[in-house]
Each structure stands twice: as C-alpha cells, then as structure tokens.
Amino acid sequence: MPLNRPETDAGDLIRTWKDDPAATFQSWFLWSERIKNFRSIRRGLEVVVDEIAEGRFGNAYRGSSLETVVHSIAEQRQIFRGADHAFLWKPKLRIPDIYENAENQRSFGRLIDGCACCSTEGEILRHIAEIDARQIKGLGPAVANLLYFLHPTLVPPFNTKIVAGYNLLTGAQVKLGSWPQFLAMRTGILDLNTRYRALLSNDLGAIGGLLFDIGAGRYPPPPAQPSGRADWLARLAEARANAAALSPADRRSETDEASHSEVQSWLRDLGHALGYRVWIAANDRGRLYNGRPLGEGCLEALPPVLTAAPGAEAVRLIDVLWLRADSDRVAAAFEVEHSTSIYSGIVRMLDLALGHADPHAEGGLFLVAPDAREAEVRAQLARPAFARIADLKIGWLPYGELARNRAAIARFGEGLKAIRAIARPLP
C-alpha cells in the first residue's frame, strides 16, 4: 500500500517501495518483457537514424519510424505513459522543429547515431552538448527517454513526475525543458544511485521508477536536507560550465553542418584538380556551401559496378568518393567525421572495401576529422569490433594537414601520393 507519511530515510523508503507489488519496481522494472523491449527499441532507433541519413524520414511524426519507437516506449507501462507528447508535431508552435527543418532533423539523427555508437559518459555528454548548442525549438531533455534505452547505466529516464520526485526527495528545483537542468539532475541521480546501489541497480530505470512514484504522490519522501537547494545550485552551475566547455567553439558563425560541408567541398575540388571524377554522398548533394550545391559538377549516379555490389546503399552515403577518369574504379574514399561518432562511417568504409576491393588495395580509404579527435578515433578503432581495420590500411587525415596542404597538392600533386604523405596510418 502507498505510504501516508514520510519514511525516516531514503533507505527505508526504497525497501518499502520494492515490497509494493503495485509500485514501478515490481510492476515495471522486474517485468519480464522489459529487456526484450530494449532490443526492439534499439533496432527501431537504428531505422530512424538510417532514414534521416538517407533523406527518407519525411516531415511528419504520424506514421514515421520515430512514432513507432516512441509508441513502444510509451507502452513500457506507467513510467513512460505520455512519452510521445514531446515528439508530437504541434503545428501552431512549429515544434519540435525536427520535421520541417532538415538541418535540425539531421542533427537529431546524429545525436541518436552518436549515442548509439559510443560507449563512454564523456562521448554521450559531448553529443548532448552539440544538440543543445543548436537550440532546436521544442526538442529538449525528453530525448533522454530515447537515450536511456541506449545507455541505461548512464542516462536516467525523464518525465514530469520523475522531475517532481527528484525535487521532493532532494530539495532541488529542477525545471523542465533545459538540457543543463537535466544534466545537473542526472549527476544527483547518479550520486543517489551510488549511495543506495545495494538496494537499487546499476540500471538507472530502478531509481527512475522510485522518483516517478514519489512524484506521482504514491510515496511521500523523507524530509529533504536543508542543504538541498545549495547542492542543486552548485550542480546546475557545474552542468552549465561543462556544457559550455563541450559545445562548439563558436556557435555564432560555424555549425557542425557548415564545417562538415566545407571539408567536403575541399575534397570535391581537390579530387577534380587531381583529375578524378567525384561523388558526393547522396544525402548531401543538394546541400549548399558558399551558395553552391556540394554535388555541382560531380557524378549524378554511381557506376553499375558499385550499385550492384553488396552494401551499395551504404556506399552511396560515403561523404566523398574519387573515381578514376579512365575506369569505374574507386581510387579513394573519404568519411568526414566533424563531431559525430565514427562508427557509421567505418561501417560504410567496410561495405565499400569488402564489396569492391579496389580502394583498400591502393590504400585509398581515409577518415577526415578535426586534429583534436585523433586520440578518440584511435581509441574507437581499438575496439574488438574493428579488429579487421588494420587490414584495410585506413588513413587518418587531420583537418589541419588538409587545410595547409590542399592548395599545393591541387597544383603539384599527382594521384594519391601526396594525400597518403599527409595522412597517418590507423589504427
């Protein structure tokens, strides 16, 4: 039965809550179908990411792959009831602005893709900082409910009642709709979970359920500590400082898309200067850089030898391909990883290399990314999943080297010799 008085401390409250068959611990967290739903939701998010990347997502929530995923989450019993409200298109407010704004939609896709592919807390926080920097109207911490199903030990679930429960239990003053507010609450939830882990779980769904039931009024919490408000303000200040440190260096003049497009334009122009035919990723061909479509002057279709090969759909999405002028052989492939996870780019490289052997035989596969990401990329490639990467002779091409040398290579270079000279071997 629900309590009608506060327990003396949170430990007593958690024990009573766990014994209640109607509380979320027994009715949802221990539910036998819960883990099965994790797998289906993750697969559904992969579909969302693929559709956005390939330009097939559309401009409506109803009937979309995202609606299917969020509907599955909303069916996760009472704790996620109403999860779809944040993603429903509200035409009068034009929110959330990921249906009619293509750049925002791609940013949302990169957030999900990046978090699905990464494995560390720091990477997750960086991806969140990037989406927060875009200030997409109507798209806030409700997205954490998607991220929870990707990283249940690092990202807690989120809704109005969970926020209310956290405020009641800790004396904090969390407000809805702000990523820094959510991230500050997240650190508090992690601390609480560590303190009472013997009674809870590494999976933050357990403490999320506790906070939900407190926020719903089922369990009055013990009296909050007098220091709760001061602790909250300190957490919020730290979360804001961390977000500022992780955000793009100049929000005013440079977005991730612009930087990514700029580097694609460098590689396009350099390929033409070296006498290659150039392919720009199918979903980027119409994107403008300096008022010019990236795909202008480039191939409008890939040769049949590539479209008929295994993994052809993924190859179409490689950022830049250089094809020989005298044949349909791919001389070089470039994946530009400005800020997102390298995982999807590596998979596309593998599809090209394993389905069409020419480029890796010539050492013409390159990851192109900011100089500061080298350590991160090398750490990712050290994962067992990428054990075959060494056989492909992929090169690491830092932005700085490309920026400093591209003019000279265009003027005096021949073939891939100069590109390989400024690239570094991976892993």
Buried (B, 14 or more C-beta within 10 A) or exposed (E): EBBEEBBEEBBEBBEBBBEBEEBBBBBBBEBEEBEEBBEBBBEBBBBBBBBBBBBEBBEEBEEBBBBBBBEBBBEBBBBBBEBBEBBEBEEEEEBBBBBEBBBBBBBBBBBBBBBBBBBEBEBBBBBBBBBBBBEBBBBBBBBBBBBBBBBBBBBBBBBBBBBBBBBBBBBBEBEBEBBBBBBBBBBBBBEBBEEBEEBBBEBBBBBBBBBBBBBBEBBBBBEBEEEBBEBBEEBBEBBBEBBEEBBBEEEEEEBBBBBBBBBBBBBBBBBBBBBBBBBBBBBBBEBEBEEEBBBEEBBEEBBEBBEEBEBBEBBBBBBBBBBBEEEBBBBBBBBBBBBBBBBBBBBBBBBBBBBBEBBBEBBBBBBBBBEEBBEBBEEBBEEEEBEEBEEBBBBBBBBEBBEEBBEEBBEEBEBBEBBBEBBEEBB
